[in-house]
Each structure stands twice: as structure tokens, then as C-alpha cells.
Amino acid sequence: MIGFLMKMALILLVALCSSFEIFATQSYLSVFTSTYPSVRGSQLESCATCHSPVKADFLNAYGLDLRDKGKNLNFKAIEALDSDEDGKSNIQEIKAEMYPGSQAATAEYLIFTNKKGAVHFNHEMHVTGPAAGDCSKCHGVDMFPKYFNDSIPVRDKAHTICWRCHSESGNPNAPLQCDWCHQ
């Protein structure tokens, strides 16, 4: 019985010591805000700075550069890069409180409300892969305005543009039924 209790005490001790080590590790966000204190309270003090869309294991261009070139959470190692290829270095965007991993100036998650049910639209999720950087697929004359404006109705455009792209995408998971987008 004493041997069993000693084993349990040892296991408990190892578990406790391991958990303290885990909790002592700084998070990416805390290292980011320590490196760039001016971002505290801004839109950059969020997971979306590296994860857009905010989804487990999804990294935007800035997050990928940090993973590949900023070893040991060295954000300074990727300051001179232009991760999102918008003509501004990562540090220029951070100082301007703009996302260094996205060409958008603000978060790109929109909710369109209507009688059929709200549509949750994550812009970043729609511009990954082959569509990345080709704004003309969705934006232009008689298409979606490039900047969202509540006073401009987009319902007719959404039904035409979104449905066409979803049906032609070849993705078997692309929403094609009304209730797949309207929740």
C-alpha cells in the first residue's frame, strides 16, 4: 500500500511540475504585445493578427512567416518582410495598427442580416488558395463594392456571384443550398 501511495505521489508531483512549466510558457500574443506595446488595446491585440480566419491551425501570411522565419517567437526577424504583399513592410503595418498578414485594414468578418437568416461571411476564408489577390473575382462594376457599406444592398449580387463561385469551385463542401449560408 505504501508503494502504491509513493507511486501516486510521484505521478502527482510530475504532473504538477509539468503544468507549471506549461503555464510559464509565454503565449504568442503576449510575446507580440511585449515586443510591440503600442498594439495593446488595438485590433492587433488578437489572434486574428496571425490567424485569419480565426480557425485552429490556420495561419495567414504573417503567421506563416513567423512560423518559418521567426523562430523562438522572434517577431523582429520578420519586421522587414511584406508578408501580405501589399507594398508595406510588416513593421510599417504594425505601427499603423493594420494587419501585417492581410491586405485588409480591419477585421474581415461580416454578418449580413435578412429575413431568410443571417449570413456569416469571413472574407479571409474566401481569399485563400487560387483566389488570393484576385479581387476582380468578386469586386468591380456590377459586383460587390470593394469596401462594405450598409447602405448598399448586396443581396442580388450575393445570390449571383456567390452561388456561381460556389457551384464552379469544384469543392464538394461549397454551400449550394440556401440554408447552408443563411443560418
C-alpha positions in Angstrom: 0.0 0.0 0.0 2.8 2.4 0.8 4.5 1.6 -2.5 1.2 2.5 -4.3 0.9 5.8 -2.4 4.5 6.7 -3.2 3.9 6.0 -6.9 0.7 8.1 -6.9 2.6 10.9 -5.1 5.4 10.8 -7.6 2.9 10.9 -10.5 1.1 13.8 -9.0 4.4 15.7 -8.4 5.5 15.1 -12.0 2.1 16.3 -13.3 2.2 19.4 -11.1 5.7 20.3 -12.1 4.9 19.8 -15.8 1.8 22.0 -15.6 3.8 24.9 -14.0 6.3 24.6 -16.9 3.4 24.8 -19.4 1.8 27.8 -17.8 5.2 29.5 -17.6 5.5 29.5 -21.4 4.5 32.8 -22.9 1.8 32.8 -25.5 2.4 34.2 -29.0 0.0 37.1 -28.3 1.7 38.1 -25.0 5.2 38.0 -26.8 3.7 40.0 -29.7 2.3 42.7 -27.3 5.5 42.7 -25.3 7.5 43.3 -28.5 5.1 45.9 -29.7 3.5 47.6 -26.7 1.7 50.2 -28.8 -0.7 47.5 -30.1 -2.3 46.9 -26.7 -6.0 47.8 -27.0 -5.9 47.9 -30.8 -7.3 45.4 -33.3 -3.8 43.8 -33.5 -4.1 42.6 -29.9 -6.0 39.5 -31.1 -5.4 36.0 -32.6 -6.5 37.4 -36.0 -3.1 39.1 -36.4 -1.6 35.6 -37.3 -4.8 33.5 -37.7 -7.2 34.8 -40.4 -9.6 33.3 -40.5 -9.5 32.7 -36.8 -9.5 28.9 -37.1 -7.4 26.3 -35.4 -4.2 25.5 -37.3 -4.9 28.2 -39.9 -2.1 30.8 -40.3 -2.3 33.8 -42.6 0.8 35.0 -44.4 2.2 36.8 -41.4 1.7 33.8 -39.2 3.4 31.6 -41.8 6.4 33.9 -41.9 6.6 33.9 -38.1 6.5 30.1 -38.1 9.1 29.7 -40.9 11.5 32.6 -40.3 10.7 34.0 -36.8 12.0 31.0 -34.8 11.6 31.2 -31.0 8.8 33.8 -31.3 11.2 36.4 -32.8 8.8 38.8 -34.3 11.6 41.3 -35.1 13.1 38.7 -37.5 10.1 39.3 -39.8 9.6 43.0 -39.4 11.2 43.9 -42.8 9.2 41.4 -44.7 5.9 42.3 -46.5 4.0 39.1 -45.6 0.7 40.1 -47.3 2.5 41.6 -50.3 0.7 44.9 -50.1 3.8 47.1 -50.5 4.2 47.8 -46.8 6.6 46.0 -44.5 5.2 44.1 -41.5 6.6 46.7 -39.1 5.1 49.6 -41.1 1.7 47.9 -40.8 2.1 47.1 -37.1 3.0 50.7 -36.4 -0.1 51.8 -38.3 -2.2 49.2 -36.4 -3.0 47.3 -39.6 -2.9 43.6 -40.1 0.5 42.5 -41.4 -0.9 39.2 -42.7 -3.9 40.6 -44.6 -4.3 43.3 -47.2 -7.4 44.4 -45.3 -7.2 47.3 -42.9 -9.8 45.9 -40.5 -11.2 42.5 -39.4 -13.0 40.9 -42.3 -15.8 39.1 -40.6 -19.2 40.4 -41.7 -22.7 39.4 -40.7 -25.5 40.2 -43.1 -28.9 40.0 -41.6 -32.1 39.3 -43.5 -35.5 37.6 -43.3 -34.1 34.2 -44.5 -31.4 34.1 -41.8 -28.1 35.8 -41.0 -25.2 35.1 -43.3 -21.8 35.0 -41.6 -19.1 35.9 -44.1 -15.4 35.6 -43.4 -13.6 37.4 -46.2 -10.2 35.9 -45.4 -11.5 32.4 -45.7 -12.7 33.3 -49.2 -9.4 34.7 -50.5 -7.1 31.7 -49.7 -5.7 29.5 -52.4 -6.1 30.3 -56.1 -8.4 33.3 -55.4 -5.8 35.0 -53.2 -5.0 38.5 -54.5 -7.6 38.4 -57.4 -10.2 40.9 -56.1 -11.8 41.1 -59.5 -13.5 37.7 -59.0 -15.9 39.4 -56.6 -15.3 43.1 -56.7 -15.9 45.6 -59.5 -18.6 47.2 -61.6 -21.9 45.4 -61.0 -20.3 43.3 -58.4 -19.6 43.7 -54.7 -18.3 47.1 -53.6 -14.7 46.8 -52.5 -15.5 48.5 -49.2 -18.5 47.4 -47.2 -21.2 50.0 -46.9 -24.5 49.2 -45.0 -26.4 51.5 -47.4 -25.6 49.5 -50.5 -27.7 46.3 -50.8 -25.7 43.3 -51.8 -28.4 40.6 -51.8 -28.9 40.4 -55.6 -25.1 40.4 -56.1 -24.6 37.7 -53.4 -27.1 35.3 -55.0 -25.4 35.7 -58.4 -21.7 36.0 -57.6 -21.5 33.7 -54.5 -23.7 30.9 -55.9 -21.8 30.9 -59.2 -18.4 30.7 -57.5 -19.6 28.1 -55.1 -21.0 25.9 -57.9 -17.9 26.3 -60.1 -15.4 25.9 -57.3 -15.2 22.1 -57.6 -15.3 22.0 -53.8 -17.8 19.3 -52.7 -18.2 21.2 -49.4 -19.1 24.6 -51.1 -22.5 25.8 -49.9 -25.1 25.4 -52.6 -28.4 25.3 -50.6 -30.0 28.4 -49.1 -29.8 27.2 -45.5 -26.0 26.4 -45.9 -25.3 30.2 -45.8 -28.5 31.5 -44.2 -28.4 30.4 -40.5 
